[in-house]
Amino acid sequence: MILRIYSDGACSGNQNDTNLGGWGAVLEYGQHSKELYGSEANTTNNRMELTAVIEALKALNREGLTIRVFTDSSYVANCFKQKWYVKWEKNGWLNSQKKPVENPELWKELLALVRRHEVTFYQVKGHVNLSSPNTNVDKHYQSFCKLNGPSFDLEDFRHIIEMNNRADALANIGIDEIRP
């Protein structure tokens, strides 16, 4: 059986000196599901995207699982799909411009957790409102398949979008809990 993780990070006031960040994740394993969320002040959206996946993987109580991670973060998805981390590790955590990789401590923690399992990352367009008559679901589905391959049918795609929207809502709950 495959474990699915739907993750999202959010940051209110991301470009300001003071801001509020939140992360959310939904884990599904067969008929079982678990929701997680949290928050951090004075952070970035990318840190929250990474934290969502890290916290979801930390919640697992065994290793060697087959996992699919669905994220709207191209930062997270592309790192694994394009294997950026291989060069980062080889180059002493410098990126292709020879500058330090942002958030190296989070990337190192995430890599350690990912290596305990067989994990595949999938990129999802965030904030798709499936119930809006203005949403072209077929167009979004085709874009999803172009990014991630044809192994998901339309019904599965709808579920993935719903769960990623739920992860987004959980991230916002995290932000609301630390909002003054």
N, C-alpha and C positions, 0 to 999 in steps of 0.2 A: 504494500500500500504506500501511496505517496503522501507526504506531509506537504501542505501548501501554507505559505506565509504570504500575507498581503500586508505591505508596510507603507507607511507614509510619515514624513516629517513636515513640520510647519514652523514658521517663525514670523511673529507679528513685530513689525518694525525692524526687519532684517538688516537694513542699511544704517540703522541708528546705533549710537554708542550703547544705549540701554534698550533691550528688547526682551521678548518672551518667546521661548521655543517650546514646542510640544512634539511628541512622537506617538504613533499608534501602530498596533499590529494585530492582525487576526490570524490565528493558527487554526487550520482545519486538518483533521486526520480521520478519515471515514466520516462517521456521523458525529464525531466529537469536535467541539470548537472552543477556543479560549481567546479572550480579548485582553490586550495589555495596552497600557498607555503611561506616559510620564511627561515630565517637563524639566526645563532648565532655563534659568534667566541668563541673559547676556550671552547668547550663542549665535549660531548661524543655521540657516535652513539645511545646508549640507551636513552639518553635525547631527541634526535631528534625523535626517534621512538615514545616516549610518547607524545612529543609536537605535532606531526602530528595528533594523535587521539584527543588530547585536543583541538587543534585549529579547527578541523572539527566539533566537538561537540559544541564548543562555537559559531560557525557560524549559528547554528540552532535558529530559532526564536519562537519555541514552544516546549512544553514538551510532554511526553507521546507517543513518536513515537516508532515504531518497527524498530530497526536498526540492520544491519549486518555489522560488521567491518571486513575487510580483510586486514591482515598485514603479512609481511614476518618476523616479529619479534617474535621469540618464547618467548622472555622475556615478551612481552605484551600479546600475545595470551594465553600462559600457565598460567599467573597470573589469568586470568579470567576463563579459562577452568578448571583449577585445584583449583581455589579459594584460592590462596596463600594469598590474601589480608585479608581474614577472620582471619587467624592466625596472620598476621602482626598487624592488629588492636588490636586483643585480647592481643598480647604480647608487646604492646607499640612500635610498628614499629621495632621490632627485627625479623630477619629471623630465619630459623631453626637452624643455627649455633650460635644463640644468639648475632649476630652482627647487627648493624644498617642497615636497608633496604636502599639501594642506591636510591637517588632521592625521598625521602619521600614527599617533597612538591609537586612534579609533580603527584605522585600516589594519594595523597589526593585530588588534584584538579580533576584528571581524575575520581576517584571514585564518587566524588560529581556530576560530569556531567553525568556519566553513570547511576547513580541512578535516574535521571530525566526521564529515558526512559527504554524501554525493549531492551537490547543490547545483541547480541550474537557475540562472536569473533571467527574468522576462521583463521587458519594459512595457508599461501601460500608460496611456494618456490619462492624466489626472483630471478630476472634476468633470467627467462626462455625465450629463444628466439624461439617463435613458428614458425617463418618463416625459421629457419635453418633446412636443410635436416638432420642434425645430431641429432636433438632433437627428442627424443622418447616421443611424446605427450601422447600416451596411458599410458606409464609408469608414467609420471608426474601426469596424471589424476588419476590413481589408487592410487598413494601415497597421493594425495589430498583427495580422498574419504576415505582412511584409517584414515587420521587425522581428517577429518571433517564430516564424514558420507556420505551416498549415495544420499543425496537429490539434488545434482547438476548433470545435464547432461553434456556431453562433450562440447556442444556449450556454455553453461553457464560457464564452467571451462575456456574455451578459452577467453571469455570476462573478467572474473575475472583476468586472467593473464595479458591481455592487459591493463586493468585499473591499476593493481599494477605496471606494467612497466611504465605507465604514471605517477603515483605518484612518482616513483623513478626518472624519468626525471625532475619532478617539484622540487624535493629535490635538484637535481644537479643545477637547475636554481638558487635556493636560494643560494647555495654555490658560484656559479659563480658571483652573484651580490655583494658579499662581498670580492671576491678574489682581492688582491692588483694588 
